[in-house]
Amino acid sequence: MNLSLNKLPWYTQAGAFVAVAICGVAAFYYLYATPVLAEQAGQQVKLEALRADIRKGMAVAGQLPQFRAQVAELQKRLDGLRAVLPEEKDFGDLLRSLQTLAMQSNLTIRLFTPAPVVTKQMHAEWPINVEFDGTYHNLGMFFDRISRFSRIINIGSVRLRAKDKPDPNNSIQVALVATTFVLIDAVKPDAGVKK
């Protein structure tokens, strides 16, 4: 049996050629083009997800000056709060401050004795026993100045006693406990880091 396309009529030859071409295109499509198109569709989905992330990032980047302004404002507030509730106790600074307030109020400090620190969850209470000599009016001025002081100082256990030999500028003895507070850091930034 001798088959040859040359012996067939031209329309059969053309039909055979079209059939072989269709089979070739179909094989190419199913074997090569379909996986590439599927991969391309997956890449397109990833591209859209990345574009969405970029749009979100650009929106956040547009708000960066606003966030920086908020951080600066919060830092100012934190610095102000650190003056009210410092992170460490400074014996010398507190003594100078109380001495200055007492001098401005015409009181004389006779005794300044720190008591043991009482530790709470977020802060430590630092009581200080203080004794003054002065007048009622001067003591009132001292309390007023303490109330306007930048650092939190609570006054308690006030004991007044008239002096045995009073004079116009020195008629009472005052003993009190001035309690100030120190912020306790829950986690130190360098904790556990060895250099």
Secondary structure as the mmCIF struct_conf table of DSSP 4:
data_model
#
loop_
_struct_conf.conf_type_id
_struct_conf.id
_struct_conf.beg_label_comp_id
_struct_conf.beg_label_asym_id
_struct_conf.beg_label_seq_id
_struct_conf.end_label_comp_id
_struct_conf.end_label_asym_id
_struct_conf.end_label_seq_id
HELX_RH_3T_P HELX_RH_3T_P1 LEU A 5 LYS A 7
BEND BEND1 LEU A 8 LEU A 8
HELX_RH_AL_P HELX_RH_AL_P1 TRP A 10 PHE A 28
HELX_RH_PI_P HELX_RH_PI_P1 TYR A 29 ALA A 33
HELX_RH_AL_P HELX_RH_AL_P2 THR A 34 GLY A 62
TURN_TY1_P TURN_TY1_P1 GLN A 63 GLN A 63
HELX_RH_AL_P HELX_RH_AL_P3 LEU A 64 VAL A 84
BEND BEND2 LEU A 85 LEU A 85
BEND BEND3 GLU A 87 GLU A 88
HELX_RH_AL_P HELX_RH_AL_P4 PHE A 91 GLN A 104
TURN_TY1_P TURN_TY1_P2 SER A 105 ASN A 106
STRN STRN1 THR A 108 PRO A 114
HELX_LH_PP_P HELX_LH_PP_P1 ALA A 115 VAL A 117
STRN STRN2 VAL A 118 THR A 119
BEND BEND4 GLN A 121 MET A 122
STRN STRN3 HIS A 123 GLY A 134
HELX_RH_AL_P HELX_RH_AL_P5 TYR A 136 SER A 147
TURN_TY1_P TURN_TY1_P3 ARG A 148 ARG A 148
BEND BEND5 SER A 150 ARG A 151
STRN STRN4 ILE A 153 ASP A 167
TURN_TY1_P TURN_TY1_P4 PRO A 168 ASN A 169
STRN STRN5 ASN A 170 LEU A 183
HELX_LH_PP_P HELX_LH_PP_P2 ILE A 184 ASP A 185
BEND BEND6 ALA A 186 VAL A 187
TURN_TY1_P TURN_TY1_P5 PRO A 189 GLY A 192
#
